[in-house]
Amino acid sequence: MPATDSTILVVEDDAIVRMLIVDVLQELEFKVLEAAGSEAALTRLQDSGLRIDLLMTDVGLPGMDGKELATRARALRPQLPILFASGYAENLEVSAGTAVIAKPFSIDQLRDKVRAILG
């Protein structure tokens, strides 16, 4: 599937980091939706009219963290692949259908990880 057919929902509470991730993914020709936190992300995920091919979420979100968001996202969209971004990636246990990218990551690392997940 070409990148331009894939939509990624990016959840990151740090506006600057979120902007950088979104810019990189858009340069790679992905469609990108963004959310500053878990509640906004869930609103997007509940919209059955929105196509979302990948959820990329920071683990350390205020309120509901990224792992809880992933659990709730999977309840809404059971087949949704999830990419966790974490500064503590080596300590993160992930389940099937999920992957981790360690912060800070390079543009190349992000591109390769997303392409590996989306095929």
KAFENCOR-V871690 format. One record per pair of residues at least 12 apart in sequence whose ideal C-beta (glycine too) atoms are under 10 Angstrom apart, sorted by sequence separation. I is the first residue (numbers start at 1). J is the second residue. If there is no record, write none. Layout:
I&J ; I&J
This chain:
10&22 ; 22&34 ; 33&45 ; 57&69 ; 70&82 ; 82&94 ; 88&100 ; 89&101 ; 90&102 ; 101&113 ; 8&21 ; 21&34 ; 57&70 ; 69&82 ; 70&83 ; 82&95 ; 89&102 ; 100&113 ; 101&114 ; 8&22 ; 10&24 ; 18&32 ; 33&47 ; 41&55 ; 55&69 ; 70&84 ; 84&98 ; 86&100 ; 88&102 ; 89&103 ; 99&113 ; 10&25 ; 19&34 ; 55&70 ; 67&82 ; 69&84 ; 82&97 ; 83&98 ; 84&99 ; 85&100 ; 86&101 ; 87&102 ; 88&103 ; 99&114 ; 18&34 ; 41&57 ; 57&73 ; 66&82 ; 81&97 ; 82&98 ; 83&99 ; 84&100 ; 85&101 ; 86&102 ; 87&103 ; 89&105 ; 101&117 ; 8&25 ; 18&35 ; 33&50 ; 66&83 ; 67&84 ; 80&97 ; 81&98 ; 82&99 ; 83&100 ; 84&101 ; 85&102 ; 86&103 ; 87&104 ; 99&116 ; 7&25 ; 8&26 ; 18&36 ; 33&51 ; 55&73 ; 66&84 ; 79&97 ; 80&98 ; 81&99 ; 82&100 ; 83&101 ; 84&102 ; 85&103 ; 99&117 ; 6&25 ; 15&34 ; 33&52 ; 38&57 ; 55&74 ; 66&85 ; 67&86 ; 78&97 ; 84&103 ; 85&104 ; 98&117 ; 8&28 ; 10&30 ; 31&51 ; 35&55 ; 37&57 ; 38&58 ; 41&61 ; 66&86 ; 85&105 ; 97&117 ; 15&36 ; 31&52 ; 37&58 ; 52&73 ; 74&95 ; 3&25 ; 6&28 ; 8&30 ; 9&31 ; 10&32 ; 11&33 ; 12&34 ; 13&35 ; 14&36 ; 31&53 ; 32&54 ; 33&55 ; 34&56 ; 35&57 ; 39&61 ; 42&64 ; 55&77 ; 6&29 ; 7&30 ; 8&31 ; 9&32 ; 10&33 ; 11&34 ; 12&35 ; 13&36 ; 30&53 ; 38&61 ; 41&64 ; 74&97 ; 4&28 ; 5&29 ; 6&30 ; 7&31 ; 8&32 ; 9&33 ; 10&34 ; 11&35 ; 12&36 ; 13&37 ; 30&54 ; 32&56 ; 37&61 ; 38&62 ; 39&63 ; 45&69 ; 52&76 ; 53&77 ; 70&94 ; 71&95 ; 74&98 ; 3&28 ; 4&29 ; 5&30 ; 6&31 ; 7&32 ; 8&33 ; 9&34 ; 10&35 ; 11&36 ; 12&37 ; 13&38 ; 36&61 ; 37&62 ; 38&63 ; 39&64 ; 41&66 ; 52&77 ; 55&80 ; 56&81 ; 57&82 ; 59&84 ; 60&85 ; 67&92 ; 70&95 ; 85&110 ; 3&29 ; 4&30 ; 5&31 ; 6&32 ; 7&33 ; 8&34 ; 9&35 ; 10&36 ; 11&37 ; 35&61 ; 36&62 ; 37&63 ; 38&64 ; 46&72 ; 53&79 ; 54&80 ; 55&81 ; 56&82 ; 57&83 ; 58&84 ; 59&85 ; 60&86 ; 66&92 ; 67&93 ; 2&29 ; 3&30 ; 4&31 ; 11&38 ; 37&64 ; 38&65 ; 42&69 ; 45&72 ; 46&73 ; 53&80 ; 54&81 ; 55&82 ; 56&83 ; 57&84 ; 58&85 ; 59&86 ; 60&87 ; 67&94 ; 70&97 ; 83&110 ; 2&30 ; 3&31 ; 38&66 ; 41&69 ; 45&73 ; 48&76 ; 52&80 ; 53&81 ; 54&82 ; 55&83 ; 56&84 ; 57&85 ; 58&86 ; 59&87 ; 60&88 ; 67&95 ; 70&98 ; 85&113 ; 11&40 ; 12&41 ; 25&54 ; 41&70 ; 44&73 ; 45&74 ; 47&76 ; 48&77 ; 52&81 ; 54&83 ; 55&84 ; 56&85 ; 57&86 ; 58&87 ; 59&88 ; 11&41 ; 38&68 ; 39&69 ; 42&72 ; 45&75 ; 46&76 ; 59&89 ; 83&113 ; 9&40 ; 10&41 ; 11&42 ; 25&56 ; 38&69 ; 41&72 ; 42&73 ; 45&76 ; 46&77 ; 67&98 ; 83&114 ; 9&41 ; 37&69 ; 38&70 ; 41&73 ; 44&76 ; 45&77 ; 59&91 ; 11&44 ; 42&75 ; 59&92 ; 81&114 ; 83&116 ; 11&45 ; 22&56 ; 35&69 ; 38&72 ; 42&76 ; 83&117 ; 9&44 ; 21&56 ; 38&73 ; 45&80 ; 82&117 ; 83&118 ; 9&45 ; 81&117 ; 21&58 ; 81&118 ; 81&119 ; 18&58 ; 9&50 ; 17&58 ; 57&98 ; 59&100 ; 7&50 ; 9&52 ; 55&98 ; 56&99 ; 60&103 ; 7&51 ; 8&52 ; 9&53 ; 10&54 ; 11&55 ; 12&56 ; 14&58 ; 59&103 ; 6&51 ; 7&52 ; 8&53 ; 9&54 ; 10&55 ; 11&56 ; 12&57 ; 13&58 ; 54&99 ; 56&101 ; 58&103 ; 5&51 ; 6&52 ; 7&53 ; 8&54 ; 9&55 ; 10&56 ; 11&57 ; 12&58 ; 14&60 ; 6&53 ; 7&54 ; 8&55 ; 9&56 ; 10&57 ; 11&58 ; 13&60 ; 14&61 ; 5&53 ; 6&54 ; 8&56 ; 9&57 ; 10&58 ; 12&60 ; 13&61 ; 12&61 ; 13&62 ; 11&61 ; 13&63 ; 1&53 ; 13&66 ; 12&66 ; 56&110 ; 11&66 ; 56&113 ; 11&69 ; 56&114 ; 11&70 ; 54&114 ; 53&114 ; 56&117 ; 11&73 ; 54&117 ; 9&73 ; 21&85 ; 53&117 ; 54&118 ; 53&118 ; 53&119 ; 17&85 ; 9&80 ; 8&81 ; 9&82 ; 10&83 ; 12&85 ; 11&85 ; 8&83 ; 10&85 ; 28&107 ; 27&107 ; 24&105 ; 30&111 ; 24&106 ; 25&107 ; 28&110 ; 24&107 ; 28&111 ; 21&105 ; 23&107 ; 24&108 ; 27&111 ; 30&114 ; 25&110 ; 30&115 ; 17&103 ; 21&107 ; 24&110 ; 25&111 ; 28&114 ; 17&104 ; 20&107 ; 24&111 ; 28&115 ; 30&118 ; 21&110 ; 25&114 ; 20&110 ; 24&114 ; 12&103 ; 8&114 ; 3&111 ; 6&114 ; 6&115 ; 8&117 ; 8&118 ; 3&114 ; 6&117 ; 3&115 ; 6&118 ; 5&118 ; 6&119 ; 3&118 ; 2&118 ; 1&118 ; 1&119
